Amino acid sequence: MDLKELEILLTQKNYAALKKELEEMNPVDVADLLQSLEIHKALIVFRMLSKDLAAEVFSFFSIDMQRDIIGLITDRELKDIIDELFFDDMIDIIEEMPANVVKKILAHAKEEERNLINQFLRYPPDSAGSIMTIEYVDLKKDMTVGEALSHIKGTGINKETVYTCYVLDKNRKLEGIVSLRNLVISDEDEVIEDIMNTDVIYVHTHDDQESVANVFIKYGFIALPVVDKENRLTGIITVDDIMDVMEQEATEDFQKMAAMSPSEEAYLDTGVLTLARHRLPWLLLLMISATFTGRIMLKFEELLSSVVILSAFIPMLMDTGGNSGNQSSTLIIRGLATGELSIRDWYKVLWKEFRISIIVGIFLSLINLLRLIYIEKVAFIIACVISLTTVVTVISAKLVGGILPIIAKKIGLDPAIMAGPIITTIIDALSLMVYFGIATALLGL
């Protein structure tokens, strides 16, 4: 069903057909449809949904939509939603809501849930603890397979995933894991201790969510256990939650690479003044730093006035250098973000980028030399200055673009800041110094 069909059924007040259609749809698609409606129409449709579907749909609404719905529904309806929400979804909502809405949600949560919520909210915002859920299946190692399957059937309906079960001791320390597949194909009399895997990959509650995402990528997990410093299982992170983290981290990196302060708000939902505030500091910094290139040109003003044609090729050389540096920095930043590269690989990066830059620089300079002599009709010595500068600039730019993100990570900065505008500004100044240095030496000025 599309938005037009939904509005027709609403206009006709054919609620029975509308409800039937919605119940057969995916909750994500229902949420998208309702968010396209005016809020009061959306509320009418939302109230038609069954409790289970309503809770699922609510978890996929935007924060603004969730806030509007909470403000319009009754306390009884809110309690029904809270009761059906998975715990991690409830935490995500509470973290984004204003204090008055949080107070309303907590008023309908059970005392045990309120205590857990307060515990979760104490974890750092970008940590594994802040994105985990407590809805997992736990087993004892002395259980038989038959007992374990009965336990899963009895409790699995309220769990976020049952595909991986966690074996705990009496102190809730993680001893092993066992997959639902192994349980199903094993004999019912077998003991869990005999079939569980004790080589468990896990993360700690205070681990950064980006490193958690890298673990998911590396091992291809559906779920990952989270333990505290005493190795007690405190929750699990599921693949759907880590996908949100990956999208958030990628968006943050893109924003930093474009020289903007990161923001989690959607573009159309962010105010003009807020967007300007995110951009101005970087633009101011880059504008001031760009004055260095102007100072370099002023220093060689006499050279430029003597050989005016040199100034015509400054934009080309600066662009070539900036593009070369950006190519390298983008690959290295991505490699560091995915865990493909680490700080200790710096010498490998330098050696590889140096060899690449030699090939690229020589090829570009030869093409440039032929173009300048036979097409532009530039004097041979000037063509040599420009071509030699191209080689040195490309080599320098690729080495700088490759090593700066690693240096940033080494000193605790996000490597993504060493991209685009920052690299270009540095390479521009470097290109001019190389250009004027070679021109002075070859032209004898």
N, C-alpha and C positions, 0 to 999 in steps of 0.2 A: 504494500500500500504506500502511495506517495502522499505528499502534503495536500495536493488538490483533492484526492479521494477522501482524505480525512476530513477536510473542511466541508465537503459535500455531505458526508454522513452527519457531521455536527449540525449543519444547517437544517437537514431533514429530521434531526433529533432521532436518528436511527441508532440508538445507543447499543442495542443488542448486537447488531451487525458490527458496529465499531469495536465493541469489546472483544468479540470473537476474532476479528482481524488482528487486533493488538496482541492478544494472548498467543497467537501463532508466530509472532515476529520475534526477532532477536532483541534482547533488552537494549543493546547499543543503538539499534535502529529506532526503537521506540523513543529513546532519550533524544536522539537527533531530531525526530519529528516534533516532539513536544517543545523543544527549544526554539523551533521555527514559528511557534504559535504565540499569539499575545498571551500574557501570563494568566489571565483569568480563564481563557479557553483551555490553556494547558492544564490548569488546575482541575477543570471539569473532567478532562480526559484522564488525568492522573488518578483521580478518585475512582474511576471505573476499574482500575487494575486490581488484580488480586494482591494480597499482602506480600507474597513472595516476589511477584514480578515488580510491584511498586518499589520494594526495597532495592532490587537490582537496578531498576531504571534510575532511581534516585542517586545511586552511587556513580552513575555515568553522567549525571548532570554537571554543568559547569558550576563553579563556586557561587557565582551570582544567581544562577537558577536555584541552587539548593537553598541559598539565603532567602530568596523570594518565596519559595514553597514553604519553608519552615515558618515564615512570617504569616502565611495565609491559612495553613491547616490547623486543625484543632489539636489539643494536647494528646487526645486519644490516638489520633492518626499518627502523630509524631512518635508516640510510644510504640505503635505497631511497626513503624519503619525502623526505629532503633533496635527493637527486638530481633528483626530479621537481618540487619546489616552484619557483614563480617566485621570482626574487631578492627582490622587494619583500615578498612574503609571508614569506620567511625572515627579513628584517630586522624586520618587525613582530613576529614570534614572539620573536626574540632580545631585542628591547627590553623585552618584558614578562616574560621568564623569569628565575628566580633564577640566581645565578652558577653553581651546580653543573650546572644543566640547559644553560646557555649553553656551558659547557665541553664538555659531552657532544656538543652540536650541532656546535661548531667542530671537534671532533676528527674528525668525518666529512665536513667540508667540504674542498674542494681548496684548495691553497695560494693560488691566484689569487683564489678566492672569499673566503678568510679576509682577504686584504689589502683586498679591496673592502668587506667587512663592516666592518672597522675604520675605513675611510674614511667609510662611510655613518654610522657611529655617532658620528662627530665633528661631524656637522651638528646645529644646534640642533633640539630635539625637535619644534617646531611649524613647521619650515621646509620649503620645497619639496624640498630635498635629502633630507630624512628620509622622504619619502613617494614618491619617484620609483623607477622600475625601470630596469635597464640592458638589458632584453630588448626591443630595438627593431630595425628593419631600417634599415641605413645603405647608401647608394649613393654612387657617384662620378659627377660630372657628365659625364665623357667616356664613360660606359657607354651602350650602345644600349638601347632598350626591351626588346628580346629578351634581352639579357644581364641586365638588371635583373629580368625575370620569372623567369629561370632561377635567379638568386641568391635570390630570394624563395622559390621552390619548394624550394631546397636548405637554406635556413636558417630559413624561416618557422615550421616546426613547433615550434621552441624559443622563439619570440617571443611576447610577450603580445598584441601587435596587429600586423597587417600592412596595415591600411587606410591608414595614412599612413607614407610612407618619408622618411627624412631624408638630404639630400645634404650630404656633408662633404668638405672638402679634405684634403690629406695631413696637416695638423696637427689634424684633427678639428674644425675650425671649421665652424659651421653656415652653409651657403651658401643652402639652399633646402629646400623640401619638395615631394613629388609624391604624389598620392593613387593608390591601387591602381586606382581607376576610370579615371583618366587613362592609366595604364599599359596597362590592358586595351583601351581604345578607340583607342590610338595605334598608328601603324605600327611594326613591329618594328625598322625601320632608323633610326627617329628617335633623336636623342641626348637624354639626360636634361636637359642644360643648356637645350635648346630648349623643353621642356615644364614645367620645374619653376617653382614659385612662389617668388620671392625676397623677397616681402613677408611675412616670417615673424613671427608673434606668439609670443613666448617669455617665460619667467620665469627668474629667477636662483636659484641654489641656496639663497641665504639669504633669499629672499622669504618672507614669512609665509604660511602655508597658507590663511589666510582670504582674503588678496588673490588667491591662486591660484584659490580657489573662485569668486571674483567674475569672474575672467577666463573660466572655463568657462561661467558663467551668461551672461556678456555675448556670447560668440562661439559658444556651443553646440558646443564641440569634443568629439571622442571621445578625443583625446590631445593633450598639450601638451608641447613640448620644454623642457628645463631646461638652461641653460648656466651656465658659470662666469664669472668677471669678465673672462676673455679671449675670451669668446664661443665657447668649445669646448663641444660637446654632451656633457653628463655623464649624461643620462638623460631619461626621459619620465615624465609623470604621466598615468595613464589615468582614464577617467571613473568606473570602479568604485571606484578609490581615493579620488577627490575626493568621491564621494557619502558615503563614510565620514566624511570631514573635515566635510562640511556637516552631517551628523547630529551629530557631536561638537561642532561650534561652536554649533549650535542648542540642544543640551542644555545646554552651558555658559552660554549667554545666559539660558535659562529659569531655571537655578539662581541666577544672579546677580540676575535680576529678582525672584526670590522671596527675596532676601537670604540666600543660602547660599553657602558657599565651593564652587567647582566641584569635581566628582569624576567620574572616568571609570569608576568601578566601578558595576556594576549594583546597584540598590537592595537586592535580596534577598541579594546577596553581600557587602554592606557591613555591618560590625559596628555595633552600637548605639552604642558609645562613639565610633566614627569619625564617624557621622552627627551625633551630639550635638556633637562638636568642630567640625564644619563649620557648624553652625547657631548655636552659642552666641555667638561674637564679634559677629555681626550683631545678634542679638536683644538683647545687652547694650548695644550702641551705640544701637539704636533705642529701647530702654527709657529710657536716660539722656537721649537727645535729646527724648523725649516729655515729659520733665519741664518743658520750656519752655512747653508748652501749659498745664500746671498753674500755672506762675508767672504767666502772662498772666491766667488766671482769678482768681488771688489778688489781682493788682493791681487788678482791676475788681470785687472782691468787694462793695464798697459799691453799685455800680451794679446788680449782680445782686440784692442784697438789697432794693433800692428797687423794681426792676421784675422780680419773680420770674419772670414769664412768658418773659422773654428766655432763661433757661436751658433752657427746653423745646425751643428751636429750634437749639441749638448742635450736636447730633448731625447734624441734617439738613444744616446749612450745611457742616460739616466733611466729611461724606460726599459732598456735591455737589462741593465743591472738590477732594477727593481723586480722585473718579471722573473729573472733567474733566481734571485734570493727568495721570492715568494714560492716558487716551485719547490725548492728544497725545504723551506720552513714548514710548508703545508704538509709534506710527507712526514717530516720528523715529528711534528706536533701530533699528527694522527697516530704515528707509531708509538709515541709515548702515552697517548690516551688509551690505546687498546692494549698496552702492555707488550707490544711486539718489540719495542726498544726500551732500554733502561739507561740510566746515567752512565753506567760502566761501559756502555757501547760507544762512548764518544769518539774514541780513536778509530773505530770501524766506520762510523759515520763520516768523519773527516777524510779518511782514506778513500772511501767510495765516492763522496761528493767531489773530491779532488780529481779523481780519474774521469768522472762524468763531465766535470767542468772543462777539463783539457780537451775532450772530444768536442763538446758543444762549442766552446770558445774558439777553437781553431776553425771549425766548420763555418761558424757565423762570420768570423773575421775574413776568411777567404772569399766568401760570398760578398761581403761588404767591400773588400778591396777591388774585386772585379766590377761591382756596381759603380763604385766611386770613380774608377779610372775610365771605364768604357761608356757608362751611361751619364753620370754626373759631370764627367770631364774635369775632375778635380786633379790638381797637381799630385804627382806621385808621392812626394814627401808628406803631403797633407793626408793622402789616403793611407799611408803607412802609419802615421800618428793615430788616426781614427781606428784602423784595424788592430793595431797593437793594443790600444786602449780597450777595445772590445774584448780581446783575449783576457787581459789582466782583470778587467771589471767583472766578467762572467766568473772567472776563477774565484775572485775575492767574494763576490756576491753569494755564490753557492756555498763557500766555506762558512761565511757569516750566517747565512740562512740555515745551515745545518747545525751549527754549534750553539747559536743563541738560545733556541728553545731548551736545549739540554742544560745550559748554564742557568736559565730561569728556573728549571725544575730543581737543580742542585741547591739553589739559594732559597727554595721554598715558594717561588712564584708559580702561577699557572703558565705553562709553556705557550698557551694560546695567545697570550698578550704579545708574544714575539712573532707576530704575523702581519700580513698586509701593510697597514700604514706605518707601523714601527720599523719593520724591515726596510720598507721603501725609503723612509726618511734617512736611515743610516746609510743605505747603499747609495742614495743620491749624493750625499756629502763625499762618500768614498770614491764614487765615480769621477766627480769633479777634480778631486785631488790627484787621482791617477792620470786623468786626461791632461791637466795643466802641467803635471810633472813630466810626462812623456813629451808633450809639445815643447816645453822649455828645453829639454835635453836634446831632442832631435832637430829643432829649428834653431837652436843656439841663441835664443832670446832671453 
